[in-house]
Amino acid sequence: MGRIHRAAGIAETVEVRARVSGYLDKVHFKDGKEVKKGDLLFTIDRRPYQAEYDRAEAEHERAESQADLAKSDAETRQEPYRDQSNLTGNFDTKTKTYASALAAVKSAHAALDSAKLNLEFTEVRRPLTDAPVARW
């Protein structure tokens, strides 16, 4: 919660909420000092969000590697099965494995994007116009 002081002397109370939960790590302004739109007000402990981002990044890399392997396996097995109709089931399995691996890459990419967003949300910035701010 902060108090915004307007030039006309009228004070407004504005609630500033973090988009992620966690411990307040640092306050980046002094009571009554002017802060501009976009200025950093608070930092929430980034460590758990950084760890989640790192995990999501590793999972994304693993998924991409698995997709590359599945693609290579499907392409390698494609030629022998073209002319052998009784063995096309194995080729179909390989292409479906590749499609599944591509879906896993998309899922891992979405998780990485979400983790990156949460990491960015550990920085609480001033959303309104310029004016002095007092804490609580």
C-alpha positions in Angstrom: 0.0 0.0 0.0 1.4 3.4 -0.8 0.2 7.0 -0.6 0.3 9.1 -3.8 0.6 12.9 -3.2 -0.8 14.9 -6.1 0.4 18.4 -6.9 -2.9 19.9 -5.8 -2.3 18.6 -2.3 -4.9 15.9 -2.6 -3.6 12.5 -1.4 -4.7 9.2 -2.9 -4.1 5.8 -1.5 -3.1 3.2 -4.0 -2.6 -0.5 -3.4 0.5 -1.9 -5.0 0.4 -5.7 -5.2 3.1 -8.1 -6.3 2.2 -10.6 -9.0 4.2 -13.3 -7.2 4.4 -14.3 -3.6 7.6 -14.3 -1.6 9.7 -12.5 1.0 10.4 -8.8 0.4 14.1 -8.6 -0.3 14.7 -4.9 -0.8 12.9 -1.6 -0.8 14.2 0.7 -3.6 12.8 4.1 -2.5 12.7 6.4 0.5 9.4 7.5 2.0 8.2 10.8 0.5 10.7 10.8 -2.3 9.4 11.2 -5.9 9.4 8.0 -8.0 8.6 8.0 -11.7 6.4 5.6 -13.7 8.3 2.3 -14.1 10.8 3.0 -11.2 11.6 -0.1 -9.2 9.8 0.0 -5.8 10.4 -3.4 -4.3 12.3 -6.6 -5.0 10.9 -9.9 -3.9 13.3 -12.8 -3.2 14.2 -14.0 -6.7 15.9 -17.2 -5.6 13.0 -19.6 -5.8 11.9 -18.1 -9.1 15.4 -18.2 -10.5 15.6 -21.9 -9.6 12.3 -22.6 -11.3 13.5 -20.7 -14.4 16.7 -22.7 -14.5 14.7 -26.0 -14.1 12.3 -25.0 -16.9 15.3 -24.0 -19.1 17.0 -27.3 -18.6 13.7 -29.2 -19.3 13.2 -27.2 -22.5 16.8 -28.1 -23.6 16.1 -31.8 -22.7 12.9 -31.7 -24.7 14.6 -30.2 -27.7 17.3 -32.8 -27.6 14.7 -35.6 -27.4 12.9 -34.1 -30.4 16.1 -33.9 -32.4 16.8 -37.6 -31.5 13.2 -38.6 -32.4 13.4 -36.7 -35.7 16.7 -38.3 -36.6 15.4 -41.8 -35.7 12.2 -41.2 -37.8 14.2 -40.0 -40.8 16.8 -42.8 -40.6 14.0 -45.4 -40.5 12.0 -43.8 -43.3 13.8 -45.2 -46.3 13.8 -48.9 -45.5 10.0 -48.9 -44.7 8.8 -47.1 -47.8 8.8 -50.3 -49.9 8.0 -52.8 -47.1 4.3 -52.4 -46.3 4.4 -54.9 -43.5 7.0 -52.8 -41.6 5.3 -49.4 -42.0 3.9 -49.8 -38.4 7.4 -49.3 -37.0 7.8 -46.2 -39.2 4.5 -44.9 -38.0 5.5 -45.4 -34.4 8.7 -43.4 -35.0 6.9 -40.5 -36.7 4.4 -40.4 -33.8 7.2 -40.5 -31.3 8.7 -37.5 -33.1 5.3 -35.6 -33.1 5.0 -36.4 -29.3 8.5 -35.0 -28.8 7.6 -31.8 -30.6 4.6 -31.4 -28.4 6.9 -31.8 -25.3 9.1 -29.0 -26.7 6.1 -26.7 -26.9 5.0 -27.6 -23.4 8.5 -27.0 -22.1 8.7 -23.7 -23.9 5.5 -22.6 -22.3 6.8 -23.6 -18.9 10.0 -21.6 -19.6 8.0 -18.5 -20.6 5.9 -18.8 -17.5 9.0 -19.1 -15.2 10.6 -16.1 -17.0 7.5 -14.0 -16.4 7.3 -15.0 -12.7 11.0 -14.1 -12.4 10.3 -10.7 -13.9 7.4 -10.2 -11.5 9.8 -10.3 -8.5 10.5 -6.6 -9.4 7.5 -4.4 -8.3 7.6 -1.2 -10.3 5.6 2.0 -10.1 2.6 1.8 -12.5 1.2 5.3 -12.1 2.3 8.8 -13.0 5.0 10.7 -11.2 4.4 11.7 -7.6 6.0 11.3 -4.2 5.3 8.0 -2.5 5.1 7.1 1.2 5.1 3.5 2.3 2.1 2.4 4.4 
